[in-house]
Amino acid sequence: MPRLGIYADFAQVLIGIARPLYARDPMGVDLKDSLYALDSTTIDLCLSLFPWAKFRKHKGAVKMHTLLDLHGNIPMFISITDGKVHDVKILDEIWPEAGAFYVMDRGYVDFERLYHFTLSSAFFVVRTKSNVRLQRPYSHPVDTAPGVRSDHTVVLIAIDSAKAYPDPLRRVSYLDVDTRRRFKFLTNNVDLPALTIAKIYKCRWQVELFFDGSTLCTPLDVSPEQCTEREYWAR
């Protein structure tokens, strides 16, 4: 049986061929730099067939962590873990690309890990959590017509957070006029317009569509009558 690494090597060859072909594809935001979306999806498995994939007492699952290049929606990185692995730990496996933007949901808010992006000269846009303690030294004028409600320079004030991320951050508040939902984003980029920061986060939805359109097994596919372990990994 060929070693599994040969498939990963071949995938990198195909990615190298595909990326230049889609480098000019529109992403829904005017951005010249690379833009990546990081997220995960949980894949339910039959615990009796996959006893190694324990997730809950009577449920099996794995997680597929994916870094998607939003120029062409090309997966740059996929890691399969058991279902109990927290999303934020995957940041330890990402080598940030200088000048690139990484968009993530609030499950990836870990300031020590996010500071690694800053030290690597990469940018992140992440939805913040309600319990993140911030102080606002500066407020910047905004045009509220497109949905932007505020643009602030902020610093972390919780001792552990401030030690992990000592630099100022930028917080953008945005109101989706269609759903009337308010979002707050943290980023280490201070140059782009606030509306562009909000649009970058909106692009994160492409990774959700990637998961929906993937050909991995669904819960029905992994029933003992329909799927073997070898078939699962071959899909």
C-alpha positions as a Markdown table, in Angstrom:
| # | Residue | x | y | z |
|---|---|---|---|---|
| 1 | Met | 0.0 | 0.0 | 0.0 |
| 2 | Pro | 1.5 | 3.4 | -0.9 |
| 3 | Arg | 2.3 | 5.7 | 1.9 |
| 4 | Leu | -0.4 | 8.3 | 2.6 |
| 5 | Gly | 2.2 | 11.2 | 2.3 |
| 6 | Ile | 2.4 | 10.6 | -1.5 |
| 7 | Tyr | -1.2 | 11.9 | -1.8 |
| 8 | Ala | -0.4 | 15.1 | 0.1 |
| 9 | Asp | 2.7 | 15.6 | -2.0 |
| 10 | Phe | 0.6 | 15.2 | -5.2 |
| 11 | Ala | -2.0 | 17.6 | -3.8 |
| 12 | Gln | 0.6 | 20.3 | -3.3 |
| 13 | Val | 1.7 | 19.9 | -7.0 |
| 14 | Leu | -1.9 | 20.3 | -8.2 |
| 15 | Ile | -2.3 | 23.3 | -5.9 |
| 16 | Gly | 0.8 | 24.9 | -7.3 |
| 17 | Ile | -0.7 | 24.5 | -10.8 |
| 18 | Ala | -4.1 | 25.8 | -9.9 |
| 19 | Arg | -3.3 | 28.9 | -7.9 |
| 20 | Pro | -1.9 | 31.0 | -10.7 |
| 21 | Leu | -4.9 | 30.1 | -12.9 |
| 22 | Tyr | -7.2 | 31.7 | -10.3 |
| 23 | Ala | -5.0 | 34.5 | -9.0 |
| 24 | Arg | -7.2 | 37.2 | -10.5 |
| 25 | Asp | -10.5 | 35.7 | -9.6 |
| 26 | Pro | -12.8 | 38.2 | -7.7 |
| 27 | Met | -13.3 | 37.5 | -4.0 |
| 28 | Gly | -16.0 | 40.0 | -3.2 |
| 29 | Val | -13.5 | 42.5 | -1.8 |
| 30 | Asp | -11.0 | 44.8 | -3.4 |
| 31 | Leu | -7.8 | 43.4 | -2.1 |
| 32 | Lys | -4.5 | 42.8 | -3.9 |
| 33 | Asp | -3.0 | 40.6 | -1.2 |
| 34 | Ser | -3.6 | 36.9 | -0.6 |
| 35 | Leu | -6.7 | 36.2 | 1.5 |
| 36 | Tyr | -7.3 | 32.9 | 3.3 |
| 37 | Ala | -10.2 | 31.7 | 5.4 |
| 38 | Leu | -9.6 | 29.2 | 8.2 |
| 39 | Asp | -12.4 | 27.1 | 9.7 |
| 40 | Ser | -13.4 | 23.6 | 10.5 |
| 41 | Thr | -16.3 | 21.2 | 10.1 |
| 42 | Thr | -17.3 | 18.2 | 12.2 |
| 43 | Ile | -18.0 | 15.0 | 10.3 |
| 44 | Asp | -20.2 | 12.5 | 12.2 |
| 45 | Leu | -19.1 | 8.9 | 12.1 |
| 46 | Cys | -20.6 | 5.6 | 13.2 |
| 47 | Leu | -18.8 | 4.9 | 16.5 |
| 48 | Ser | -19.2 | 1.1 | 16.2 |
| 49 | Leu | -17.5 | 1.2 | 12.9 |
| 50 | Phe | -14.9 | 3.9 | 13.8 |
| 51 | Pro | -14.1 | 3.3 | 17.5 |
| 52 | Trp | -11.0 | 5.4 | 17.3 |
| 53 | Ala | -13.1 | 8.5 | 16.5 |
| 54 | Lys | -14.6 | 9.0 | 20.0 |
| 55 | Phe | -16.4 | 12.3 | 20.2 |
| 56 | Arg | -19.1 | 11.9 | 22.8 |
| 57 | Lys | -20.3 | 8.9 | 24.8 |
| 58 | His | -22.4 | 7.5 | 22.0 |
| 59 | Lys | -21.1 | 9.5 | 19.0 |
| 60 | Gly | -18.1 | 9.4 | 16.8 |
| 61 | Ala | -16.7 | 12.3 | 14.8 |
| 62 | Val | -13.6 | 13.8 | 13.2 |
| 63 | Lys | -12.9 | 17.4 | 12.4 |
| 64 | Met | -11.6 | 18.7 | 9.1 |
| 65 | His | -9.7 | 21.9 | 9.6 |
| 66 | Thr | -9.2 | 23.8 | 6.3 |
| 67 | Leu | -7.3 | 26.8 | 5.2 |
| 68 | Leu | -8.9 | 28.1 | 2.0 |
| 69 | Asp | -7.3 | 30.4 | -0.5 |
| 70 | Leu | -10.2 | 32.6 | -1.5 |
| 71 | His | -8.7 | 33.3 | -4.9 |
| 72 | Gly | -10.4 | 30.3 | -6.5 |
| 73 | Asn | -11.5 | 28.7 | -3.2 |
| 74 | Ile | -8.5 | 26.3 | -3.3 |
| 75 | Pro | -7.7 | 24.4 | -0.1 |
| 76 | Met | -4.1 | 25.1 | 0.9 |
| 77 | Phe | -4.1 | 23.1 | 4.1 |
| 78 | Ile | -6.4 | 20.3 | 5.5 |
| 79 | Ser | -5.9 | 18.6 | 8.8 |
| 80 | Ile | -8.1 | 15.7 | 10.0 |
| 81 | Thr | -8.2 | 15.4 | 13.8 |
| 82 | Asp | -10.5 | 13.7 | 16.3 |
| 83 | Gly | -13.7 | 15.7 | 17.0 |
| 84 | Lys | -12.4 | 16.9 | 20.4 |
| 85 | Val | -9.5 | 19.0 | 19.2 |
| 86 | His | -10.3 | 22.7 | 19.7 |
| 87 | Asp | -10.1 | 24.8 | 16.5 |
| 88 | Val | -7.6 | 27.3 | 18.0 |
| 89 | Lys | -4.9 | 24.6 | 18.3 |
| 90 | Ile | -4.7 | 24.4 | 14.5 |
| 91 | Leu | -3.1 | 27.9 | 14.5 |
| 92 | Asp | 0.0 | 26.2 | 15.7 |
| 93 | Glu | 0.2 | 24.3 | 12.4 |
| 94 | Ile | -0.2 | 27.4 | 10.2 |
| 95 | Trp | 2.9 | 29.2 | 8.8 |
| 96 | Pro | 1.6 | 32.8 | 8.2 |
| 97 | Glu | 2.5 | 34.3 | 4.8 |
| 98 | Ala | 3.9 | 37.8 | 5.1 |
| 99 | Gly | 1.5 | 40.4 | 3.7 |
| 100 | Ala | -1.4 | 37.9 | 3.5 |
| 101 | Phe | -4.8 | 38.2 | 5.3 |
| 102 | Tyr | -6.3 | 35.5 | 7.4 |
| 103 | Val | -10.0 | 35.6 | 8.3 |
| 104 | Met | -11.4 | 33.5 | 11.1 |
| 105 | Asp | -14.4 | 33.2 | 13.4 |
| 106 | Arg | -14.2 | 33.9 | 17.1 |
| 107 | Gly | -13.3 | 30.2 | 17.9 |
| 108 | Tyr | -9.8 | 31.3 | 16.9 |
| 109 | Val | -9.4 | 34.1 | 19.4 |
| 110 | Asp | -6.2 | 33.3 | 21.2 |
| 111 | Phe | -4.0 | 36.3 | 21.6 |
| 112 | Glu | -0.7 | 34.5 | 22.0 |
| 113 | Arg | -1.3 | 32.6 | 18.7 |
| 114 | Leu | -2.7 | 35.7 | 16.9 |
| 115 | Tyr | 0.4 | 37.7 | 17.9 |
| 116 | His | 2.4 | 35.1 | 15.9 |
| 117 | Phe | 0.7 | 36.5 | 12.8 |
| 118 | Thr | 1.7 | 40.0 | 13.7 |
| 119 | Leu | 5.3 | 38.9 | 14.2 |
| 120 | Ser | 5.2 | 37.2 | 10.8 |
| 121 | Ser | 4.0 | 40.5 | 9.1 |
| 122 | Ala | 0.7 | 38.8 | 8.3 |
| 123 | Phe | -2.8 | 40.2 | 8.9 |
| 124 | Phe | -5.8 | 38.7 | 10.6 |
| 125 | Val | -9.5 | 39.6 | 10.8 |
| 126 | Val | -11.3 | 37.7 | 13.5 |
| 127 | Arg | -14.7 | 38.1 | 15.1 |
| 128 | Thr | -14.2 | 39.1 | 18.7 |
| 129 | Lys | -15.8 | 37.6 | 21.8 |
| 130 | Ser | -18.0 | 39.4 | 24.2 |
| 131 | Asn | -15.8 | 38.7 | 27.2 |
| 132 | Val | -12.6 | 40.2 | 25.6 |
| 133 | Arg | -11.7 | 43.2 | 27.8 |
| 134 | Leu | -10.5 | 46.2 | 25.9 |
| 135 | Gln | -9.7 | 49.8 | 26.4 |
| 136 | Arg | -10.3 | 52.4 | 23.7 |
| 137 | Pro | -7.6 | 55.0 | 23.4 |
| 138 | Tyr | -8.7 | 56.4 | 20.0 |
| 139 | Ser | -11.8 | 56.6 | 17.9 |
| 140 | His | -11.7 | 57.2 | 14.1 |
| 141 | Pro | -14.4 | 58.9 | 12.0 |
| 142 | Val | -16.5 | 56.5 | 9.9 |
| 143 | Asp | -19.1 | 56.7 | 7.2 |
| 144 | Thr | -22.1 | 54.9 | 8.8 |
| 145 | Ala | -24.1 | 54.7 | 5.6 |
| 146 | Pro | -22.6 | 51.3 | 4.4 |
| 147 | Gly | -23.1 | 49.7 | 7.8 |
| 148 | Val | -19.9 | 50.6 | 9.7 |
| 149 | Arg | -20.8 | 51.8 | 13.1 |
| 150 | Ser | -17.4 | 52.4 | 14.7 |
| 151 | Asp | -13.6 | 52.1 | 14.1 |
| 152 | His | -11.5 | 52.1 | 17.3 |
| 153 | Thr | -7.9 | 51.6 | 18.2 |
| 154 | Val | -8.0 | 49.4 | 21.3 |
| 155 | Val | -5.6 | 47.7 | 23.7 |
| 156 | Leu | -6.1 | 44.6 | 25.8 |
| 157 | Ile | -6.4 | 45.2 | 29.5 |
| 158 | Ala | -6.7 | 41.7 | 30.9 |
| 159 | Ile | -3.2 | 40.9 | 32.3 |
| 160 | Asp | -2.7 | 37.6 | 30.5 |
| 161 | Ser | -4.1 | 38.9 | 27.2 |
| 162 | Ala | -2.0 | 42.0 | 27.3 |
| 163 | Lys | 1.1 | 40.0 | 28.0 |
| 164 | Ala | 0.3 | 37.7 | 25.1 |
| 165 | Tyr | -0.5 | 40.5 | 22.7 |
| 166 | Pro | 1.2 | 43.8 | 23.8 |
| 167 | Asp | 0.5 | 45.8 | 20.6 |
| 168 | Pro | -2.6 | 47.9 | 19.9 |
| 169 | Leu | -5.4 | 46.3 | 17.9 |
| 170 | Arg | -8.2 | 47.7 | 15.8 |
| 171 | Arg | -11.9 | 47.0 | 16.5 |
| 172 | Val | -14.5 | 47.6 | 13.8 |
| 173 | Ser | -18.2 | 47.4 | 14.5 |
| 174 | Tyr | -20.5 | 46.6 | 11.6 |
| 175 | Leu | -24.3 | 46.4 | 11.3 |
| 176 | Asp | -25.6 | 44.0 | 8.6 |
| 177 | Val | -28.6 | 46.1 | 7.4 |
| 178 | Asp | -30.3 | 43.0 | 6.0 |
| 179 | Thr | -30.3 | 40.8 | 9.1 |
| 180 | Arg | -29.9 | 43.7 | 11.6 |
| 181 | Arg | -27.1 | 41.8 | 13.3 |
| 182 | Arg | -24.1 | 43.6 | 14.7 |
| 183 | Phe | -20.6 | 42.2 | 14.3 |
| 184 | Lys | -17.4 | 43.3 | 16.0 |
| 185 | Phe | -14.1 | 42.4 | 14.4 |
| 186 | Leu | -10.5 | 42.6 | 15.6 |
| 187 | Thr | -7.6 | 43.1 | 13.2 |
| 188 | Asn | -4.0 | 44.0 | 13.3 |
| 189 | Asn | -4.3 | 46.0 | 10.0 |
| 190 | Val | -4.6 | 49.7 | 10.4 |
| 191 | Asp | -4.5 | 50.8 | 6.8 |
| 192 | Leu | -7.6 | 49.4 | 5.1 |
| 193 | Pro | -10.9 | 51.2 | 5.3 |
| 194 | Ala | -13.2 | 49.9 | 8.0 |
| 195 | Leu | -15.8 | 48.7 | 5.4 |
| 196 | Thr | -13.1 | 46.6 | 3.7 |
| 197 | Ile | -12.4 | 44.9 | 7.0 |
| 198 | Ala | -16.1 | 44.0 | 7.3 |
| 199 | Lys | -16.1 | 42.8 | 3.7 |
| 200 | Ile | -13.1 | 40.6 | 4.3 |
| 201 | Tyr | -14.9 | 38.9 | 7.2 |
| 202 | Lys | -18.0 | 38.4 | 4.9 |
| 203 | Cys | -15.7 | 36.5 | 2.5 |
| 204 | Arg | -15.2 | 33.9 | 5.3 |
| 205 | Trp | -18.5 | 32.4 | 4.2 |
| 206 | Gln | -16.8 | 30.8 | 1.2 |
| 207 | Val | -15.2 | 28.2 | 3.5 |
| 208 | Glu | -18.7 | 27.3 | 4.7 |
| 209 | Leu | -19.8 | 26.8 | 1.1 |
| 210 | Phe | -16.6 | 24.7 | 0.5 |
| 211 | Phe | -17.6 | 22.4 | 3.4 |
| 212 | Asp | -21.2 | 22.1 | 2.1 |
| 213 | Gly | -20.0 | 21.2 | -1.4 |
| 214 | Ser | -17.3 | 18.8 | -0.3 |
| 215 | Thr | -17.6 | 15.1 | -1.2 |
| 216 | Leu | -16.7 | 13.8 | 2.2 |
| 217 | Cys | -18.9 | 11.2 | 3.9 |
| 218 | Thr | -22.2 | 12.3 | 5.4 |
| 219 | Pro | -23.6 | 10.5 | 8.4 |
| 220 | Leu | -25.5 | 8.2 | 6.1 |
| 221 | Asp | -22.4 | 7.4 | 4.1 |
| 222 | Val | -20.6 | 6.0 | 7.1 |
| 223 | Ser | -23.2 | 3.5 | 8.2 |
| 224 | Pro | -21.8 | -0.1 | 8.5 |
| 225 | Glu | -23.9 | -1.2 | 5.6 |
| 226 | Gln | -22.6 | 1.5 | 3.2 |
| 227 | Cys | -19.0 | 2.4 | 4.0 |
| 228 | Thr | -15.8 | 0.8 | 5.2 |
| 229 | Glu | -12.9 | 2.7 | 6.8 |
| 230 | Arg | -10.8 | 2.3 | 3.7 |
| 231 | Glu | -13.6 | 3.7 | 1.5 |
| 232 | Tyr | -14.0 | 6.7 | 3.8 |
| 233 | Trp | -10.4 | 7.7 | 3.5 |
| 234 | Ala | -10.4 | 7.1 | -0.3 |
| 235 | Arg | -13.2 | 9.6 | -1.0 |
